[in-house]
Amino acid sequence: MGIEIEDKFDVPAEYEIPDLSGLAEVVGPKTYQLVALYYDTPDLRLASRGVTLRRRRGGADPGWHLKLPKAKGVRQEITQPLTRSTKIVPAELAELVRAFTRGAELQPVARLDTRRSVTVLFDGDVRLVEIADDHVKGTVLGEEPMVVRWREVEAELLEDGKKALLAKVGKRLRKAGATPSASSSKLAKLLEPAPLPKA
């Protein structure tokens, strides 16, 4: 269990990550292919509360991830190891969202295929901030699947980083043309065309 603190930005397709030297030692980018299935009730009870539950392959942290909103840009993250089944949500995670699902079945509602380029700011061996440049293909699952493509950048504060450094990274990203995202998560952005039902 951990607390995720990050700033999300919308960027155009031609956006270039700015020079981050001078803030800390810059390592990267390193590229990953991520495939994530998002789970919710048929009427999206988790998404309506800003909660996301996913099973992701690829990258540095494959597995199940449950994210619960705490404040703007701050989420509590609970993880479980990757399981072979894509149909059965781990019992512990299903129990943690029971207050939101109220007995409704959890099922895959969306898939995100992401090409992620990761740059990390270091102080010696200490990781401070991670910048993820994501090219995303999102698919809303159902009888008539809907596909949306976009690009976004995330700057995440790591365990030994300081919020002041995260703010400086954000300032450079904005100066290069990034705009703060109105969406709290990729799933929320994908579902924007169809307004979420009220909980």
N, C-alpha and C positions, 0 to 999 in steps of 0.2 A: 504494500500500500504506500502511495506517495502522493505528493501535491504537485500538480503540473501548473507551471506559470509560463505563459507564452503570449506573444503578440502575433496576430495573424494579419496578413496584408493581401489585398488583391493587386495583381500586376498584369500588364498586357503581355501578349505572347512574345513580343520582342524585348522584354525587360532584361537588363543585365545587372547581375548582383554587383553592387559597388565595391570598391577597394576598402577593405576593413582593416588594413594594416595601420598600426599606430594605436589601435584599441587593445590588442593583445596579440600573441602569436597565432597566426592563421594556419590551419591544417585542412587540406581538402581542395576541391570537393571530391567526395566519393559517391558513386551512383549506385542506387538500389532499385530493384523492381518489387513493388509491394502489391499484394492482392488481399483485399479485405472484404469480408461479408458482414453486413450489419443486420442485427436482429432486433425485432420489435413485435408488438402485437399488430394484428391486421389494421387496427385504427390508430396506430402510431402513438400509443400512450407514453412510451419512453421519450420519443422525440418531442412531444408536446411539453415535456418538463425539462428539456435540454439535456437529457440523459442519453449516452450512447453506449452500446454493447456490440463489440465486434470480435471477429476471429480473423487474424491477419497472418499471412505468410510472407516471408522475405524481410530484409532489413536487419537491424541490430537487435530488435526485440519482438520476434514472432511470438504469437500466443493469443490468448483471449484478453481483452482489455475492456473494463467497465469504467466509464468516466462520469462522475457526478459533479454538477456545477456547484461551486462554492461562492464565487464572486466573479465579476467581469474579468476574463482572462485567467481565471484560477479554477482548476478542476481537481477533484480527488480522483486518483487513478488506482484501480485494483486490478491485478493481473493474475492469470492462471496459465499454466503451460499449454502449449498447443496440443489439441487432441486430434485423433484421426477423423472423427465424425464431424460433418458439417451440419448435421441435423439436430444434435443434442447439445444444448447449452449446459456447461458444467453446473452441477446442482448448487454449489455455493453462490455462484453469480446469479442464478435464477432466483434463489432465495433473497438475495440482496435487493432485487428489483420487484419483489412480490408486492410491495406497497404501491408500486406504480401500475403493474400489470393487472392487479386485482383478479387473478385467476385466469386471465386470457392467455392463450398459447403464444409462445415466442416462435417466430419464424424468420427466415431471411427476407429482408425487405429491400435491400440495396447492395450493390457491389461497386467497389472502387478499385480501379487499376491505376497505380501511380508510379511514375518514374521520378524518383527522388534523388536530388543531388545535395549532399550534406557537407557543410563546412563547419568546423568547430574552432572556437577561440579557446586557447590554452594559456595558462600561466605555469610554465614548466611542464610538469606531468598532470596538472590539475585542469580539468575541463570546466569551462565557465559558461559559455553560451553556444547553443547549436542553431545553425541557420539551415533550414530545409527549403529547397527550391523544388516545388512539386508541380509536375504536369499530370493532370488528373483526367481520367475518363470515368464518369459516374453513370451507373445504370440503375434506374428504379425498377425493381423486379415486379412482375405481375403478368396479367393476361396480355397487356400491351406495354412491353418494356419501353422506357424512355431513357435516352442516352444524352448526357450533357458533358461537354469538355471545357476545362478551364485551367488556369495556372494561378498558383498562389505561393506565397512565401511565409514561413513561420520562423519566428525567433524565440527559442525556448531557453529559459533560465535553468541551468544545470545546478546540481547540489551545491557546488562551491562558488557559484557565480553571485554577483551583486546586482540588485535591481538597477543601479545607476549605469552599469555596463549595458544591460538590456535596453535601457532607454537610449543610450548612445548608438547602439546598433540600429534601433528603430528609426532614429533621426537620420542616419545615413541611408537607410532603405527608402524612407519617404523622400529624401532629397533627390534620390535617383528615379523617383516616379511611382513608388508604391503608395497605395492608399489603405488606411486601416479597414479591415473587413467588417462588414455589418453582420456576418454570420459567425456563430459561436463554434461551429465545427464544419467539416466537409459534408457530413450528412445533412446538416441544416441547410447548407448552400444547395445541395442537390435537390432537396425537397422544397425549396423556395417556390418553384412554379406552381406547386399545389399547396395552398395554405394548410398548415397543420391544424387538426381539430382541437377544440378546447378540451382540456382535461376535466 
